[in-house]
Amino acid sequence: MEEENEKMGSVERNDREEIFSKAIRAGKRTYFFDVKATRKSDYYLTVTESKKRLNKDGRQFYEKHKIFLYREDFDKFLEGLNVAIDFIRNSNPPPPLADSSETEEHETSDAYTNV
């Protein structure tokens, strides 16, 4: 019985209600910002980076990295993120811009699905 409860709990944890979702395509990566609710209806944010890869057989798969960000950490996380971004912007000149027609063509040819 306890084992069954553990299995149910893990299914519940993986199947939290999705409140909001936003996908951002950035080059070869897609970032997903998903707002979900805990059992107590507190909202939290998951940020997932998804990148298409090829395995040894040549088949495609998606490599994913995910972080969970809880309400009590929002301010500190945002402060740290802004400090890091400001440092990069002030310390490292931006790369030359790509031809805009190439960028638009690339962005429209890739779908957000199956990522």
Secondary structure as GFF3:
##gff-version 3
##sequence-region A 1 115
A	DSSP	alpha_helix	2	14	.	.	.	ID=ss1
A	DSSP	beta_strand	18	26	.	.	.	ID=ss2
A	DSSP	beta_strand	29	37	.	.	.	ID=ss3
A	DSSP	beta_strand	43	54	.	.	.	ID=ss4
A	DSSP	beta_strand	60	70	.	.	.	ID=ss5
A	DSSP	three_ten_helix	71	73	.	.	.	ID=ss6
A	DSSP	alpha_helix	74	91	.	.	.	ID=ss7
A	DSSP	alpha_helix	100	109	.	.	.	ID=ss8
###
